């Protein structure tokens, strides 16, 4: 059995406020507030209005806000509007972006 712990918020969930998780959070929900976790993964129907902070961030939904991470993966169904600050960035074809990006060491 894996020691990895995941927190999952499904599409029928709406949150007004910040989310802080030590390990991994998977979001398919509507969030108004900042999201902080070691690893953050958003799914296609997620909508986040706030900043995202994590070591590894995978975006496959809508984000209006800034993303700060060591590694940002933007999937083809993503719609991102904000500033990206990362060590590494990957973007799949088809993603909708209105971004400024800054790479840090």
TIGUGU-69376 format. One record per atom (N, C-alpha, C): chain; atom name; x, y, z. Coordinates in pm, 1 decimal, decimal comma. Each point is the difference from the previous one (the first is absolute). Layout:
<pts>
+-------+------+----------+----------+----------+
! kette ! atom !       c1 !       c2 !       c3 !
+-------+------+----------+----------+----------+
!     A !   CA !        X !        Y !        Z !
...
+-------+------+----------+----------+----------+
</pts>
This chain:
<pts>
+-------+------+----------+----------+----------+
! kette ! atom !       c1 !       c2 !       c3 !
+-------+------+----------+----------+----------+
!     A !    N !     83,9 !   -119,5 !      0,0 !
!     A !   CA !    -83,9 !    119,5 !      0,0 !
!     A !    C !     87,5 !    124,6 !      0,0 !
!     A !    N !    -36,1 !     97,8 !    -77,5 !
!     A !   CA !     77,8 !    122,3 !    -15,0 !
!     A !    C !    -17,0 !     91,9 !    120,6 !
!     A !    N !    107,2 !     70,0 !     33,6 !
!     A !   CA !     -6,1 !     97,6 !    108,6 !
!     A !    C !    -47,2 !    136,2 !    -48,3 !
!     A !    N !    -12,8 !     15,2 !   -133,0 !
!     A !   CA !    -41,4 !    127,6 !    -56,5 !
!     A !    C !   -144,5 !     30,5 !     38,0 !
!     A !    N !    -20,7 !    124,7 !     44,1 !
!     A !   CA !   -134,5 !     42,9 !     38,5 !
!     A !    C !    -47,8 !    104,1 !   -100,4 !
!     A !    N !   -119,6 !    -19,5 !    -51,8 !
!     A !   CA !    -60,3 !     92,0 !    -95,3 !
!     A !    C !   -127,9 !     57,2 !     57,7 !
!     A !    N !    -16,9 !    130,7 !    -15,1 !
!     A !   CA !   -127,7 !     63,4 !     29,4 !
!     A !    C !    -64,7 !     29,3 !   -134,6 !
!     A !    N !   -127,5 !    -37,0 !    -13,7 !
!     A !   CA !    -69,3 !     13,5 !   -127,9 !
!     A !    C !   -126,7 !     82,6 !     19,9 !
!     A !    N !    -15,6 !    103,9 !    -81,5 !
!     A !   CA !   -123,1 !     78,6 !     -0,3 !
!     A !    C !    -63,4 !    -17,3 !   -137,3 !
!     A !    N !   -118,6 !    -57,4 !     -2,5 !
!     A !   CA !    -67,8 !    -33,5 !   -125,6 !
!     A !    C !    -76,9 !    119,2 !    -56,4 !
!     A !    N !    -54,3 !    -18,8 !   -119,9 !
!     A !   CA !    -63,4 !    108,3 !    -75,9 !
!     A !    C !   -120,5 !     62,6 !     69,1 !
!     A !    N !    -65,0 !    -70,4 !     91,0 !
!     A !   CA !   -118,3 !     56,1 !     66,5 !
!     A !    C !     35,8 !     83,2 !    123,2 !
!     A !    N !    128,7 !     27,2 !     21,8 !
!     A !   CA !     46,2 !     75,1 !    116,5 !
!     A !    C !     38,8 !    141,2 !    -41,2 !
!     A !    N !    -40,5 !     98,0 !     82,4 !
!     A !   CA !     43,0 !    138,9 !    -15,6 !
!     A !    C !     60,3 !     45,0 !    131,9 !
!     A !    N !    114,3 !     68,4 !     -7,0 !
!     A !   CA !     68,2 !     46,1 !    121,1 !
!     A !    C !     29,2 !    148,7 !    -14,5 !
!     A !    N !    -40,2 !     76,8 !    100,3 !
!     A !   CA !     38,0 !    140,4 !     12,4 !
!     A !    C !     97,3 !      7,6 !    115,6 !
!     A !    N !    129,2 !     11,1 !    -30,8 !
!     A !   CA !    102,7 !      3,4 !    102,2 !
!     A !    C !    122,2 !    -76,0 !    -47,0 !
!     A !    N !    106,1 !     11,5 !     76,3 !
!     A !   CA !    126,3 !    -63,0 !    -38,1 !
!     A !    C !      0,2 !   -148,5 !     33,6 !
!     A !    N !     75,5 !    -76,6 !    -79,8 !
!     A !   CA !     18,9 !   -142,6 !     23,8 !
!     A !    C !    148,2 !    -23,4 !     24,4 !
!     A !    N !     32,3 !    -63,9 !    112,1 !
!     A !   CA !    138,6 !    -33,4 !     33,0 !
!     A !    C !      5,3 !   -148,9 !     28,5 !
!     A !    N !     85,7 !    -71,9 !    -72,4 !
!     A !   CA !     15,6 !   -144,7 !     14,1 !
!     A !    C !    149,3 !    -29,8 !      3,7 !
!     A !    N !     42,4 !    -89,1 !     89,1 !
!     A !   CA !    142,4 !    -34,0 !     10,1 !
!     A !    C !     49,6 !    -76,8 !   -120,7 !
!     A !    N !    -78,4 !    -94,2 !    -49,2 !
!     A !   CA !     47,8 !    -88,1 !   -106,2 !
!     A !    C !    -64,9 !     33,0 !   -133,1 !
!     A !    N !    -91,4 !    -82,2 !    -50,4 !
!     A !   CA !    -57,2 !     18,0 !   -134,0 !
!     A !    C !   -148,1 !     33,7 !      8,7 !
!     A !    N !    -42,1 !     95,5 !    -83,0 !
!     A !   CA !   -141,6 !     32,8 !    -11,5 !
!     A !    C !    -39,5 !     -9,6 !   -147,8 !
!     A !    N !   -112,5 !    -66,2 !    -24,8 !
!     A !   CA !    -55,3 !    -15,7 !   -134,3 !
!     A !    C !   -130,2 !     78,7 !     -2,9 !
!     A !    N !     -9,2 !     94,2 !    -94,5 !
!     A !   CA !   -114,6 !     90,8 !     -3,8 !
!     A !    C !    -76,6 !    -12,9 !   -130,4 !
!     A !    N !   -130,0 !    -20,3 !     13,4 !
!     A !   CA !    -91,8 !      5,5 !   -112,8 !
!     A !    C !   -113,6 !     94,9 !     38,6 !
!     A !    N !     28,9 !     84,8 !     97,6 !
!     A !   CA !   -100,5 !     83,4 !     64,4 !
!     A !    C !     15,1 !    146,1 !    -41,7 !
!     A !    N !    -90,1 !     83,7 !     53,7 !
!     A !   CA !      6,4 !    143,9 !    -18,7 !
!     A !    C !     56,2 !     59,9 !    129,0 !
!     A !    N !    116,3 !     66,4 !    -11,8 !
!     A !   CA !     68,6 !     54,6 !    116,4 !
!     A !    C !     17,6 !    149,9 !    -19,0 !
!     A !    N !    -40,0 !     77,5 !    100,1 !
!     A !   CA !     31,0 !    142,2 !      4,9 !
!     A !    C !     89,5 !     18,1 !    121,5 !
!     A !    N !    128,8 !      7,0 !    -25,2 !
!     A !   CA !     99,5 !      9,4 !    106,9 !
!     A !    C !    129,0 !    -64,9 !    -44,9 !
!     A !    N !    102,2 !     12,5 !     81,6 !
!     A !   CA !    130,3 !    -54,2 !    -33,9 !
!     A !    C !      7,9 !   -148,5 !     32,5 !
!     A !    N !     81,7 !    -73,3 !    -77,6 !
!     A !   CA !     20,3 !   -143,5 !     21,0 !
!     A !    C !    149,7 !    -23,4 !     21,0 !
!     A !    N !     34,2 !    -65,0 !    111,4 !
!     A !   CA !    138,9 !    -31,6 !     33,1 !
!     A !    C !      9,8 !   -146,6 !     36,4 !
!     A !    N !     94,6 !    -71,0 !    -64,1 !
!     A !   CA !     23,1 !   -141,4 !     30,2 !
!     A !    C !    133,3 !    -41,2 !    -61,0 !
!     A !    N !     51,2 !   -114,8 !     42,2 !
!     A !   CA !    122,2 !    -55,1 !    -58,6 !
!     A !    C !    -22,1 !    -25,7 !   -149,9 !
!     A !    N !   -113,0 !    -65,5 !    -32,5 !
!     A !   CA !    -34,6 !    -29,8 !   -138,5 !
!     A !    C !   -145,9 !     36,8 !    -22,4 !
!     A !    N !    -26,5 !     70,4 !   -110,6 !
!     A !   CA !   -135,3 !     44,5 !    -31,7 !
!     A !    C !    -32,8 !    -43,6 !   -141,8 !
!     A !    N !   -116,7 !    -62,9 !    -14,5 !
!     A !   CA !    -45,5 !    -45,2 !   -131,3 !
!     A !    C !   -143,2 !     48,2 !    -18,4 !
!     A !    N !    -24,4 !     75,4 !   -108,7 !
!     A !   CA !   -136,5 !     43,6 !    -27,7 !
!     A !    C !    -52,0 !    -74,7 !   -121,8 !
!     A !    N !   -129,0 !    -27,7 !      1,6 !
!     A !   CA !    -62,9 !    -73,7 !   -109,7 !
!     A !    C !    -78,7 !     95,1 !    -89,0 !
!     A !    N !    -52,9 !    -52,1 !   -107,9 !
!     A !   CA !    -59,4 !     77,9 !   -107,4 !
!     A !    C !   -111,3 !     94,6 !     44,1 !
!     A !    N !    -86,2 !    -39,8 !     91,3 !
!     A !   CA !   -112,2 !     86,4 !     38,4 !
!     A !    C !     30,8 !     88,1 !    121,0 !
!     A !    N !    124,5 !      1,2 !     45,9 !
!     A !   CA !     35,1 !     83,7 !    114,9 !
!     A !    C !      9,0 !    146,9 !    -41,8 !
!     A !    N !    -31,8 !     87,2 !     95,2 !
!     A !   CA !     12,3 !    144,7 !    -18,7 !
!     A !    C !     59,9 !     57,2 !    127,0 !
!     A !    N !    118,1 !     57,4 !    -12,2 !
!     A !   CA !     67,6 !     56,6 !    116,0 !
!     A !    C !     23,1 !    148,4 !    -24,0 !
!     A !    N !    -49,8 !     81,5 !     93,3 !
!     A !   CA !     24,3 !    143,9 !     -1,0 !
!     A !    C !     83,5 !     28,8 !    123,8 !
!     A !    N !    131,3 !     -2,1 !    -19,0 !
!     A !   CA !     92,8 !     20,7 !    110,7 !
!     A !    C !    137,1 !    -49,4 !    -40,4 !
!     A !    N !     95,4 !     16,4 !     88,8 !
!     A !   CA !    137,0 !    -39,9 !    -28,3 !
!     A !    C !     23,5 !   -145,2 !     38,6 !
!     A !    N !     93,4 !    -63,8 !    -71,0 !
!     A !   CA !     33,4 !   -140,2 !     23,0 !
!     A !    C !    148,3 !     -8,4 !     33,8 !
!     A !    N !     31,3 !    -69,4 !    109,9 !
!     A !   CA !    138,0 !    -18,1 !     43,5 !
!     A !    C !     23,9 !   -146,8 !     30,8 !
!     A !    N !    102,1 !    -60,9 !    -64,1 !
!     A !   CA !     32,8 !   -139,5 !     26,6 !
!     A !    C !    130,1 !    -38,4 !    -67,3 !
!     A !    N !     54,7 !   -114,7 !     36,1 !
!     A !   CA !    123,0 !    -47,6 !    -64,9 !
!     A !    C !    -27,4 !    -45,6 !   -143,2 !
!     A !    N !   -109,7 !    -76,0 !    -18,4 !
!     A !   CA !    -39,6 !    -48,3 !   -132,2 !
!     A !    C !   -145,9 !     38,6 !    -21,6 !
!     A !    N !    -27,3 !     71,5 !   -108,7 !
!     A !   CA !   -136,0 !     45,3 !    -29,5 !
!     A !    C !    -36,0 !    -45,0 !   -141,4 !
!     A !    N !   -112,5 !    -71,5 !    -11,4 !
!     A !   CA !    -51,7 !    -43,8 !   -129,2 !
!     A !    C !   -136,7 !     63,8 !    -19,8 !
!     A !    N !    -13,8 !     78,1 !   -107,5 !
!     A !   CA !   -123,5 !     74,7 !    -25,3 !
!     A !    C !    -70,2 !    -58,3 !   -122,5 !
!     A !    N !   -129,3 !    -34,8 !     17,8 !
!     A !   CA !    -81,6 !    -48,4 !   -110,2 !
!     A !    C !   -140,0 !     60,7 !      8,1 !
!     A !    N !     -9,7 !    114,0 !     64,1 !
!     A !   CA !   -127,5 !     69,7 !     12,4 !
!     A !    C !     23,6 !    149,3 !    -12,3 !
!     A !    N !    -90,9 !     80,5 !     54,4 !
!     A !   CA !     10,0 !    145,6 !    -10,3 !
!     A !    C !     64,0 !     56,3 !    126,6 !
!     A !    N !     98,3 !     88,2 !    -20,4 !
!     A !   CA !     65,9 !     67,5 !    112,1 !
!     A !    C !     11,7 !    147,8 !    -32,4 !
!     A !    N !    -49,2 !     82,6 !     91,8 !
!     A !   CA !     22,3 !    143,8 !     -6,6 !
!     A !    C !     77,9 !     34,7 !    126,1 !
!     A !    N !    130,5 !     18,1 !    -17,7 !
!     A !   CA !     86,6 !     27,5 !    113,4 !
!     A !    C !    142,2 !    -40,3 !    -33,5 !
!     A !    N !     89,3 !     22,8 !     92,5 !
!     A !   CA !    141,3 !    -27,6 !    -20,3 !
!     A !    C !     35,2 !   -140,1 !     48,7 !
!     A !    N !     97,6 !    -62,7 !    -66,0 !
!     A !   CA !     44,0 !   -134,3 !     37,0 !
!     A !    C !    149,1 !      5,7 !     29,9 !
!     A !    N !     38,2 !    -44,9 !    119,1 !
!     A !   CA !    140,7 !     -6,4 !     40,6 !
!     A !    C !     31,7 !   -145,2 !     33,0 !
!     A !    N !     96,8 !    -57,5 !    -73,5 !
!     A !   CA !     29,7 !   -141,6 !     15,8 !
!     A !    C !    137,9 !    -31,7 !    -56,1 !
!     A !    N !     59,5 !   -110,3 !     47,8 !
!     A !   CA !    123,9 !    -47,4 !    -61,3 !
!     A !    C !    -28,1 !    -50,8 !   -140,8 !
!     A !    N !   -111,1 !    -72,8 !    -15,5 !
!     A !   CA !    -34,5 !    -58,2 !   -130,0 !
!     A !    C !   -148,1 !     23,6 !    -28,7 !
!     A !    N !    -27,2 !     65,0 !   -113,3 !
!     A !   CA !   -137,9 !     24,3 !    -42,4 !
!     A !    C !    -24,3 !    -76,9 !   -129,1 !
!     A !    N !   -106,2 !    -81,5 !     -0,4 !
!     A !   CA !    -42,8 !    -75,0 !   -117,9 !
!     A !    C !   -137,8 !     52,9 !    -40,3 !
!     A !    N !     -9,6 !     55,8 !   -118,9 !
!     A !   CA !   -127,7 !     51,9 !    -48,0 !
!     A !    C !    -50,5 !    -94,2 !   -108,6 !
!     A !    N !   -116,2 !    -59,2 !     24,1 !
!     A !   CA !    -58,5 !    -98,3 !    -90,5 !
!     A !    C !    -83,5 !     68,7 !   -108,2 !
!     A !    N !    -41,5 !    -76,1 !    -98,6 !
!     A !   CA !    -66,2 !     54,6 !   -118,7 !
!     A !    C !   -134,4 !     67,6 !     28,3 !
!     A !    N !    -71,5 !    -40,6 !    105,2 !
!     A !   CA !   -129,9 !     60,5 !     30,4 !
!     A !    C !     10,8 !    117,7 !     97,5 !
!     A !    N !    121,5 !     40,5 !     34,3 !
!     A !   CA !     19,1 !    109,1 !     96,0 !
!     A !    C !    -35,2 !    135,1 !    -59,7 !
!     A !    N !    -44,1 !     89,9 !     87,2 !
!     A !   CA !    -28,7 !    139,2 !    -34,8 !
!     A !    C !     58,2 !     82,8 !    114,5 !
!     A !    N !    117,1 !     60,7 !    -22,4 !
!     A !   CA !     73,6 !     65,3 !    107,6 !
!     A !    C !     17,1 !    148,6 !    -29,9 !
!     A !    N !    -29,9 !     83,5 !    100,1 !
!     A !   CA !     15,6 !    145,2 !     -8,5 !
!     A !    C !     75,0 !     44,2 !    125,0 !
!     A !    N !    130,8 !     30,8 !    -14,6 !
!     A !   CA !     76,9 !     43,5 !    116,1 !
!     A !    C !    149,1 !     -5,9 !    -25,7 !
!     A !    N !     75,7 !     14,4 !    108,6 !
!     A !   CA !    146,1 !     -4,0 !     -5,4 !
!     A !    C !     46,1 !   -137,2 !     47,0 !
!     A !    N !     87,1 !    -63,8 !    -80,3 !
!     A !   CA !     57,8 !   -128,2 !     37,0 !
!     A !    C !    143,5 !     23,0 !     44,4 !
!     A !    N !     36,8 !    -55,5 !    115,8 !
!     A !   CA !    135,9 !      8,3 !     50,6 !
!     A !    C !     43,6 !   -141,4 !     31,0 !
!     A !    N !    100,8 !    -51,4 !    -72,5 !
!     A !   CA !     33,6 !   -141,4 !      9,0 !
!     A !    C !    146,1 !    -24,9 !    -33,8 !
!     A !    N !     48,0 !   -121,3 !     33,9 !
!     A !   CA !    131,3 !    -46,4 !    -46,3 !
!     A !    C !    -15,4 !    -63,6 !   -137,5 !
!     A !    N !   -101,0 !    -86,5 !    -17,8 !
!     A !   CA !    -25,9 !    -63,4 !   -129,2 !
!     A !    C !   -147,1 !     15,0 !    -35,5 !
!     A !    N !    -26,3 !     13,2 !   -130,6 !
!     A !   CA !   -135,8 !     21,0 !    -49,2 !
!     A !    C !    -22,2 !    -86,9 !   -122,6 !
!     A !    N !   -111,4 !    -73,6 !     -1,8 !
!     A !   CA !    -39,2 !    -73,5 !   -120,4 !
!     A !    C !   -143,8 !     37,7 !    -34,5 !
!     A !    N !    -23,3 !     19,4 !   -130,7 !
!     A !   CA !   -131,7 !     41,6 !    -47,1 !
!     A !    C !    -40,6 !    -89,4 !   -115,5 !
!     A !    N !   -117,9 !    -64,1 !     13,1 !
!     A !   CA !    -51,7 !    -82,4 !   -109,0 !
!     A !    C !    -73,3 !     88,2 !   -101,0 !
!     A !    N !      2,6 !    -44,0 !   -124,5 !
!     A !   CA !    -70,0 !     69,6 !   -106,7 !
!     A !    C !   -149,4 !      4,8 !     30,9 !
!     A !    N !    -60,5 !    115,0 !    -23,5 !
!     A !   CA !   -143,4 !     16,6 !     21,2 !
!     A !    C !    -34,6 !     81,0 !    123,6 !
!     A !    N !     95,2 !     18,7 !     90,6 !
!     A !   CA !    -26,2 !     77,1 !    121,6 !
!     A !    C !    -24,3 !    146,2 !    -35,3 !
!     A !    N !    -93,4 !     64,3 !     73,5 !
!     A !   CA !    -28,3 !    142,1 !    -18,6 !
!     A !    C !     76,6 !     75,7 !    107,1 !
!     A !    N !     87,6 !     90,5 !    -43,4 !
!     A !   CA !     86,4 !     69,0 !     94,5 !
!     A !    C !     -3,4 !    150,3 !    -19,3 !
!     A !    N !     -8,5 !     70,3 !    112,3 !
!     A !   CA !     17,6 !    144,8 !      5,3 !
!     A !    C !     93,0 !     21,5 !    118,8 !
!     A !    N !    130,6 !    -20,9 !    -24,5 !
!     A !   CA !     94,5 !    -10,8 !    110,1 !
!     A !    C !    124,0 !     86,2 !    -20,9 !
!     A !    N !     68,2 !     23,4 !    112,4 !
!     A !   CA !    136,2 !     46,6 !      3,2 !
!     A !    C !     74,1 !   -108,9 !     76,2 !
!     A !    N !    119,6 !    -38,5 !    -45,9 !
!     A !   CA !     71,5 !   -107,4 !     67,3 !
!     A !    C !    138,1 !     47,2 !     43,6 !
!     A !    N !     39,3 !    -43,5 !    119,3 !
!     A !   CA !    130,1 !     31,5 !     56,4 !
!     A !    C !     62,4 !   -129,9 !     48,0 !
!     A !    N !    124,5 !    -24,9 !    -41,3 !
!     A !   CA !     69,3 !   -122,4 !     40,9 !
!     A !    C !     97,1 !     35,2 !    112,6 !
!     A !    N !     -3,1 !    -81,3 !    106,5 !
!     A !   CA !     93,6 !     19,1 !    111,2 !
!     A !    C !     89,9 !   -122,7 !     12,9 !
!     A !    N !    109,2 !     16,6 !     69,2 !
!     A !   CA !     95,3 !   -112,3 !     17,8 !
!     A !    C !    -23,9 !    -71,6 !    129,2 !
+-------+------+----------+----------+----------+
</pts>
